[in-house]
Amino acid sequence: MLRPFPYCAANTGTHRKQALADAGYCSATNLKAAQDRQLSCGADAFMATGRLAHDEQVPPAPRGRIPKDATRKECLARKLRTKPGKAAYSRRKAIVEPIIERTMTCQNGRQLFLRGENGTRGEWRLLATCHTLRKIFRHAGTAGLAALTG
C-alpha cells in the first residue's frame, strides 16, 4: 500500500510534486490513495498499471478527451502514455534501480535475514544507511562523514 510520506513535508516544508510506483502497487486501494494525495497536496501519481514483455512497446497515447466513464486505472494508464508521463516514469530507473542494484551486489542484500515486517524494515534501513554513508565517503572523504556527526 502506498503510505503517506510526511517526512518530505516535515523536512523541507513542501510536499512532493510526483509519486512514481511500479505495477506491483497498482491496486484499488493505492489508486484511491493516489487520488486523495493529489486532491490534498497536489502530488501527481505515475503508477504502472501492468507489465510489458521485453519486446513489447508501450502503445501510443490515444487522442482526444478522456472518456467520462473511464476508471482510475484507465486514466492512469493513459497518462503514462503521454510524453510527460513517459519522461516522469523513466526517471524511476535512474532514481530507484541503481540503489537496489548496488545493495544487492555490493552489500549482499539479495536476501534479508530478519523475519517479520519490523525486522525486514530495520535491515533494509541499515543497508540503505550504509549505502548513503558509502556515497558520502566516496565524494567527501572522512571530512564529509565528520561533518555529519557534528
Beta strands, then each sheet from edge to edge (+ up, - down):
strand 1: 18-21
strand 2: 44-47
sheet 1: 1+ 2+
end
